[in-house]
Amino acid sequence: MNERGAGTVRALSFLAFDFGTRRVGVASGNTAFGQATPLKTIAAEGDARFEAIARLVAEWQPDALVVGVPFHPDGAPHDNTRRAQRFARQLHGRFRLPVHEVDERYTTTEALAAGAADADAAAAAIILDQYLRHLT
């Protein structure tokens, strides 16, 4: 999925978030390379969390944001499902960027199994990789 204009093709860039009540993993990626890179984990809540995210948005200037939304193994929502969806709405409201939600079941488990030093950021990269695969 690329934007076309005046005969050029521009890759779309994304920041992705693995939402948690105490920590939020962050990854970046774009459609040019089709893969995500873990960036960092934000260990902050409330306004401090959004200030840290604002700095990343200003630095990376993404075209859109991606948020992992957890579900029970059977696909049923739970409390963290609603919290992640609320976080996605808050991101959209604050940054006025498109926000895409991705089912993030087992991403932290996958990141830990792969030996990730920062499991939250690695989970965000897995979430973004899933989204980028969905685009192709």
C-alpha positions as CSV (number, residue, x, y, z in Angstrom):
1,M,0.0,0.0,0.0
2,N,1.8,3.1,-1.2
3,E,0.7,6.6,-2.0
4,R,1.1,7.7,-5.6
5,G,1.6,11.2,-6.7
6,A,3.3,12.9,-9.7
7,G,4.7,9.5,-10.9
8,T,6.4,8.7,-7.6
9,V,5.7,6.0,-5.1
10,R,6.2,6.9,-1.4
11,A,6.5,4.2,1.3
12,L,4.2,4.5,4.2
13,S,5.7,4.5,7.7
14,F,4.2,3.3,10.9
15,L,4.8,3.3,14.7
16,A,3.3,0.3,16.5
17,F,2.4,-0.2,20.1
18,D,2.2,-3.2,22.4
19,F,-0.1,-1.6,25.0
20,G,0.2,-2.5,28.7
21,T,-1.1,-0.7,31.8
22,R,2.5,-0.1,33.1
23,R,4.6,-0.4,29.9
24,V,4.1,0.2,26.2
25,G,6.4,-1.4,23.7
26,V,7.1,0.6,20.5
27,A,8.3,-0.4,17.1
28,S,8.8,1.3,13.7
29,G,8.5,0.0,10.2
30,N,7.4,1.0,6.7
31,T,6.1,-0.5,3.5
32,A,9.4,0.0,1.6
33,F,11.1,-2.7,3.7
34,G,8.0,-4.5,4.9
35,Q,9.4,-5.3,8.3
36,A,9.4,-3.8,11.7
37,T,12.2,-2.9,14.1
38,P,11.7,-2.8,17.9
39,L,12.5,0.7,19.2
40,K,11.9,0.9,23.0
41,T,9.6,0.4,25.9
42,I,7.9,3.4,27.5
43,A,7.6,2.7,31.2
44,A,5.2,5.6,32.1
45,E,1.5,6.2,32.6
46,G,-0.9,9.0,31.9
47,D,0.4,12.2,30.5
48,A,4.1,11.1,30.8
49,R,3.3,8.2,28.5
50,F,1.7,10.4,25.9
51,E,4.6,12.9,26.1
52,A,7.0,10.1,25.4
53,I,4.9,8.9,22.5
54,A,4.6,12.5,21.2
55,R,8.4,12.7,21.0
56,L,8.5,9.5,19.0
57,V,5.8,10.7,16.7
58,A,7.7,14.0,16.1
59,E,10.9,12.1,15.5
60,W,9.6,9.3,13.2
61,Q,6.7,11.2,11.6
62,P,4.6,8.1,10.8
63,D,1.8,8.0,8.3
64,A,-0.3,5.9,10.7
65,L,-0.2,4.1,14.0
66,V,-0.8,0.4,14.8
67,V,-2.0,-0.8,18.2
68,G,-2.0,-4.4,19.3
69,V,-5.3,-5.4,20.9
70,P,-5.4,-8.5,23.1
71,F,-8.1,-11.1,23.2
72,H,-8.7,-14.4,25.0
73,P,-7.5,-17.5,23.0
74,D,-11.1,-18.1,21.9
75,G,-11.3,-14.5,20.5
76,A,-13.5,-13.1,23.3
77,P,-12.7,-9.6,24.6
78,H,-11.6,-8.9,28.1
79,D,-10.6,-5.9,30.2
80,N,-7.3,-5.3,28.5
81,T,-9.0,-5.5,25.1
82,R,-11.1,-2.5,26.1
83,R,-8.1,-0.7,27.6
84,A,-6.0,-1.2,24.4
85,Q,-9.0,0.0,22.2
86,R,-9.3,3.1,24.5
87,F,-5.5,3.7,24.1
88,A,-6.0,3.5,20.3
89,R,-8.8,6.1,20.4
90,Q,-6.6,8.3,22.6
91,L,-3.7,8.1,20.1
92,H,-6.0,9.0,17.3
93,G,-7.5,11.9,19.3
94,R,-4.1,13.3,20.3
95,F,-2.1,12.8,17.1
96,R,-4.8,12.9,14.4
97,L,-3.3,10.0,12.6
98,P,-5.0,6.9,11.3
99,V,-4.8,4.1,14.0
100,H,-5.1,0.5,13.0
101,E,-5.9,-2.3,15.5
102,V,-4.2,-5.7,15.2
103,D,-5.0,-8.9,17.2
104,E,-2.0,-9.3,19.3
105,R,-2.6,-12.7,20.9
106,Y,0.7,-14.4,21.9
107,T,3.0,-11.7,20.6
108,T,4.7,-11.2,24.0
109,T,5.1,-15.0,24.3
110,E,6.6,-15.1,20.8
111,A,9.0,-12.3,21.7
112,L,10.1,-14.0,24.9
113,A,10.5,-17.4,23.1
114,A,12.8,-15.6,20.5
115,G,15.0,-14.4,23.4
116,A,14.1,-10.7,23.0
117,A,16.0,-8.4,25.4
118,D,13.0,-6.0,25.4
119,A,9.9,-8.2,25.1
120,D,7.5,-5.3,24.9
121,A,9.3,-3.6,22.0
122,A,9.8,-6.9,20.3
123,A,6.1,-7.7,20.7
124,A,5.3,-4.3,19.1
125,A,7.5,-5.3,16.2
126,I,5.7,-8.6,15.8
127,I,2.4,-6.7,15.8
128,L,3.6,-4.3,13.1
129,D,5.0,-7.2,11.1
130,Q,1.6,-8.8,11.2
131,Y,0.0,-5.5,10.0
132,L,2.6,-5.1,7.2
133,R,1.9,-8.7,6.0
134,H,-1.8,-7.9,5.9
135,L,-1.1,-4.9,3.5
136,T,0.5,-7.1,0.9
